[in-house]
Amino acid sequence: MEKKIFIFIVLPLLIFSISNAQIQEGTVSIELDKTIVRQGEFLPFNILINKTRGPGADASIEYWIESMDGGTWIRETTIVYISDAPAFVNLSREVYIFSIQPPGNYLLKVKLKFSNTSTDLSTNKQFYVAKGIVNITTTNLNITEYPIEISAERGWSKLFTLKVRNSGDEILHNLTFTIDGIENDWYTISPEIYDRILPNTELVFSFRINVPPNATTKNYEITMRVSSAEGLFDVKKALMRVFTSAKELAMFDMQKLEVRLNDAKLKMQAAIFEGRNTSSISLLIQQAEMQLNFAKQYLEQEKFDQALIALASADELLTKSEEQINNLPYLPEYAKMNTLIIISYIVLITIPIIAIYIYHRWSEKRLARILSFYSSEVLRTMEKGIPGAQIDVKKMKGEIDKKFMEAVKEKIAEEKETAPKEKIKRLRQLLKIIEKEYAIGNISKNAYDEIKEKCEERLKALESREEEK
């Protein structure tokens, strides 16, 4: 009997008392320091929490500004530990009023939840936003990086990135990214939304395009749009080509990359005529050409997936070379070096024999550096002029005799006189080459115009110097 009384009466009461002890209750209210705030200013306020029942636990607090038509301008959340009841907490907070926020009445709202066993408590206070005295802030949202052109086959899938920058002075909220021009089930975007983007910072959206196996093969005009809760947005256009097969896609990419490869070669040739050091991009271009040759072999063997991988590698290498082409350093000028050597010889005639020996050692190193910049054509000419000579720049240190030194000096003087004429001749040859390549479609019009303009400027300058002589 006692056992039944415990089970049916005492135990339920005990469970009820324990659960009842976990219930937390109280009130929440807002105190505003001012009820009128200007655009571009902060609104300070206090959240007053009075806990009347329950043990110590975390409380979740959310506050936001809401317009009279239900629009949200800013939303913040925080978690605060509140001790056993009775307890009182005063939280000081402030929210920013945007300079683009329209003047008028607004509500500052607060929602409080003590724990999972309690109901939400909420309150609000009304305030007025007045027009700012001087609006010194700017707002701007830009897409800074995105795929301009996408080539795909049916059943194909690939991951892309899109970068967005807030170049304004204010925090932007609820950043979203959408794509128009293709079906919604063709792509997925991650993340779906960014809560905020701070001024002068950049965020990245990732999106994967999955082309269905039954997709229509055509060109799709894609519109990429990024927008914020403040009404700012930016739009970029892209072209997506869908092909019927991997073979068709690989053939199309091959043609594009061959044109880019020819462009890169001609630009490198123009850079050489300008006296730039092209060793870095020369290696990239050679590697890109090698990948294109691999791709051709794979296409002949009908290994289309391997061909696409080789084409992707060639595209990456050509992109790197195109990024570096306009920042290549200039090579040292031979004429200036030659002048320094001659002046040094004249000065050293009057100094003691010991100083002459020191200079001799220094001049060997200097000459080796000069010869390292000579073209292979000049070196071959010097070998012919000195029967049996084997010129090795790396081994010349300490091995240059007087006769060879005189031969080098004569060669430098001769090259100084003939170099401008040779450059003029080569520039004219280059102009003929690019005109022929452009006529048969091997290079683009942009590359043709750019190289032609540089060559003509250089040619005009060299011809002007020759006329002055």
Secondary structure, 3 states (H helix, E strand, C coil): CHHHHHHHHHHHHHHHHHHHHHCCEEEEEEEECCCEEECCCEEEEEEEEEEEECCCEEEEEEEEEEECCCCEEEEEEEEEEECCCCEEEEEEEEEECCCCCCCEEEEEEEEEECCCCCCCEEEEEEEEEECCCCCCCCCCEEEEECCCEEEEECCCEEEEEEEEEECCCCCEEEEEEEEECCCHHHEEEECCEEEEECCCEEEEEEEEEECCCCCCCCEEEEEEEEECCCCCEEEEEEEEEEECCHHHHHHHHHHHHHHHHHHHHHHHHHHHHCCECCHHHHHHHHHHHHHHHHHHHHHHCCCHHHHHHHHHHHHHHHHHHHHHHHHCCECCCHHHHHHHHHHHHHHHCCCCHHHHHHHHHHHHHHHHHHHHCCCHHHHHHHHHHCCCCCCCHHHCCCCCCHHHHHHHHHHHHHHHHHHHHHHHHHHHHHHHHHHHHHHCCCCCHHHHHHHHHHHHHHHHHHHHHHHHC
